[in-house]
Amino acid sequence: MLVLAVLFLVGCDFIKNPEQVKDDENKKEENVDPQTEEKEDDGVVVVLNEQNFPDQKFRWAICRMLPVADGDTIPNKFLRVVDEMDLHESGISSLRGIEFFGALRQLDCSDNQLMSIDISLNKNLEVLCCKGNKLNSIDVTQNEKLWLFNCSGNQLKSLDVSKNTKLTVLLCYENPLEENGIDVSHNIELSALGVEGCGLKVLDVASNSNLKELYCSDNDFKELNLVNNTKLVNLICEQPIWPFPQIKISLPSNNKNLGEGKGQTRKNFALTWSEKRYH
């Protein structure tokens, strides 16, 4: 696997950012009256059954996470507080029912059999790792809190991240993107971008002045303009010598972190630990 992908072998384990830790501490300090809790459970009844959660393996995963059995009603208090789901390598083919977990912040559904995902109602989602599935499209336009998104190893032809302005890590390796199938001009906070093996003919990162890591080998573009990316410290942009011509890379004159721009530069910069764990 490529350089950044190797870092990601540690898996998509969950780690909390500082704001989440603070929120969790506040929750622990709350004194919940049993009667109040009972009243809060009034309302929508969600049963863990085939109608609400068609995929049996998804239901089994929920049973492992919560003190419920298949066929039970899921107390609303659980739907309101579950903010992490680790579902990787679970043989799941449908995540229908994920919409009931409105508090979800981190979802790892990598290496399953998913052909589609509807996370439009999971508006609190901050981390999404769905690599290694069979997705040919994914809509994240309603997930404006996303800061880490890994959709590598799917069948995506295009990716709309225009609404995800908080993204700092975006990885979509090995997807058959159309020649200009990704636009990151709105992602000004982007720190790491991985688009290796996507067949891109155009990659415009002029608006990504905070970019520190760029992995874009095995694409079809002949030129790469990085003059605005003065913070770059790790660049991997390789092409086979034959039959592809060498990529012309334009580097910022005041960037001392990179070499001569011959397509491959490695420095000591690395993603933060929390970022690595989702790759």
N, C-alpha and C positions, 0 to 999 in steps of 0.2 A: 504494500500500500504506500501511498505517497507520504511525504514528511509529516504533514499535519494529521493525516489519517492515522499514522502510527501512534501519534500522541493520544489519539482517541481510543486506543485499545483498552484504556483503563475503564471504558464504559461510560454509560450515561447515568451514573449514580447521582443521587440528589444531594445538593448542598444549598444551604440557605444564604441569601444575601443579607446584609445588615438590617435592611428595613423589615424583612420577613422575621428575623430573629426578634426584633423589637415588638412586632405585632404579636408574635407567639407569647412573649413574656407578658404582654398586656392581657391576653386571653386568660393566662393562668391566674392573674390577680383578680379576675372578675369573680364575684360571688353570685352564683346562679341559684335562685330559689327553685326548688323542685316544681312548684306549682307554675311558676313562670315558664320553666322549661317545657312543661306539659302543654301549656297554651301555645308556645312557639311551635310545637310540633303539629298543631292544628293547621289544616290547609291541604295542599296537594299531597296525595298519597302515592308514593313510588314503591311499587312492588318489584322485587328482584325476580322477574320471570321472563319467559321467552318473548312476551309481547313488548316489554320495555327494553330488554337486553337480549336480542336474538342470538347472539353468539354465546354458546355455553361456556367456552373457555374464558370469555370476558367475565361471565357471571362467577365462575370459579375463582378468578383473580380477585374479584370484589369480596368474595367470601373469605379469602385469605387476608384481606386488608381490614375488614370490618367484622364485628361480632354478629354477623347475620348468616343465615343459610338460604340456599336457593328456594325461592317461594315466599320468603319473609318480606315484610314491609321494612324498607330502609328508613329509620327515624330521620326526620328532617334535620335534627341537630348534626348528624353525620354529613348530610349533603351540604350543610353550611360551613363545615370546618375542614373537610378533606381538601388539602391543597397540594398534595403530591400523589402521583401514581406512577409506579414502576411496572410496566407491562412488557418489557422487552423479552423477546424470544419466548412468547407464550402461545404461539400458534393461533393467534386471534385473526379472524378475517373480517370482523365488523366491530366498530366502536360505537354503534348506536346505543344510546343511553348515557354517553359521556356528558351530554348536555345537561343532565340533572345535577351535575357537580359544578355549580356555579362559582365556587370558591377556588377552583383548581388553578394553581399557579405554575406547576411543573408537571409535564407529561412526557414520559419516555415510552413510546410505543414502537421502538425500533425493532427491526428483524422479525416482523410478523408477516401475515399474508394480506395486508390491507390494500384494497384497491381504491378506497375513498375514505375520507375523514371529514366529518362535519363538526367543526369547533367554533361555529359562528356565535354560539351562546356562551362560550367559555371566555368571556371578555376579560377575565383577570389573568389569563395565561401569560406568563413571562418567559418560560422556557419550553420549547417544543423540539423533541428529538424523534423524528419519524423516519430515520434512514433505514435502508434495506427492506423496503416494502415494494408494492406494485402500483404505486400511485401514478396516475397520468395527469392529475391536476390536484391542486390544493388551494383553498381560499383562506387566506389569513388577513383579509382586509378588515375584519371585525376585531382582530387581536392586536390592538394598538399598544399594548404594554409589552409585547415581545421584545426581549433584548438578546436572546440566543435562539437561533433557528437552524436546525440541521435536518435537511431533507435529502441528503446524499443517497445515491444508489437506488433511485426510483426511475420512473418513465416520464418525467416532467418535460414538456416542450416549452413551457413558459412559466414565469413566476412573477406575480405581482406583489411587491413589497413596498409599494408607494405609501401605504398608510402606516407602515411600521417604522416610524421615525426614531424609535428608541433602540433599534437594532445595533448591537455592537459586534456580534459574531454571526455571520451568515455563511453556511456551508451547503453547497449543492453539487458536490462532486458527482461525476458519472451519471449525469442526466442528459438525455438527447435534446438539449435546449435548441431552439431555433437560432439562427445566426445572430439575432439581437434579442434573444428571449429573456434577458434580464436587465432591468433598469434600476440602478442603485443611486440615482441622483438625489433622491429624497432622504437617503439614509446617511445623514451628515455625521452621525455618531459612530459610524462603522469603524471598528478597529481591526477586525480580521475578516477576510473574504477568501473563500475557497471555491473556485469554479473549474477545477482541473477535469479534463476529459468531457467537456460539455459541447464541443463543436462550435463554439462561438466564433463569429467573424468580426465582431465588434465588442470591445469592452471599454466603457467610458467611466473612469473613476476620478474625473476632474473635480467633482463636487465633494469627494471624500477626503478632506484634508486631514482627518484624524486617523486615516488608515495606517496601521503599523505592520500588518502581515498580509501579503497577497500571494496566493497560490493559484496559478492560472496556466499550468503546463497542458500540453496536448489539446490545444484549440486550433482554430484556423485563421486567427488574425495574424497579419504581417507586421503590424505596428502596435506599440503600446506606449501611450503618452502618460508619463508619471510626473511631469514637471510640477504639478500642484501638490504632490504627495510628499511633503517635506519630512514627515514623521516616519516614513517607511524604514524599517530596520530588518525586515525579513521578506525576501522576494524569491520565489521559485517560479520560473517561467521558461520551461524547456520544450524544445521541439525535436523530433527525430531529424538528423542531418539530411536524410534523403527519404522521400522526395520533397520535403518541405524546406523552404528557404529559412535562414536565420531570422528571428524576430528582431525588428528594430525597436529598441527601447530608449525612450527619451527620459532621462532622470533629472531631478532638480539639481541645479548647480551648487546649492548650499547644503545638500544632504551628504554628510560625511559617513553615514552608516553603511551605504551601499558601495559596491565596487564600480567596475567600469560599465555595468549594464549589459553584459553579454548573455543574459538570460538566466543566470543562476547566481544567487548570493545567499549566503547563510551567515547569520549572526547569532549572538547569544540571547536575543530576545525570545521570550516564550509567553504563551497565554497564561493568564492567572490560573491558579489551581482550580477555582470554581468553573472556569470556562473549559478547561481540559476534561473535566469529569463528564461533560455532556457530548464528547466527540467520539 
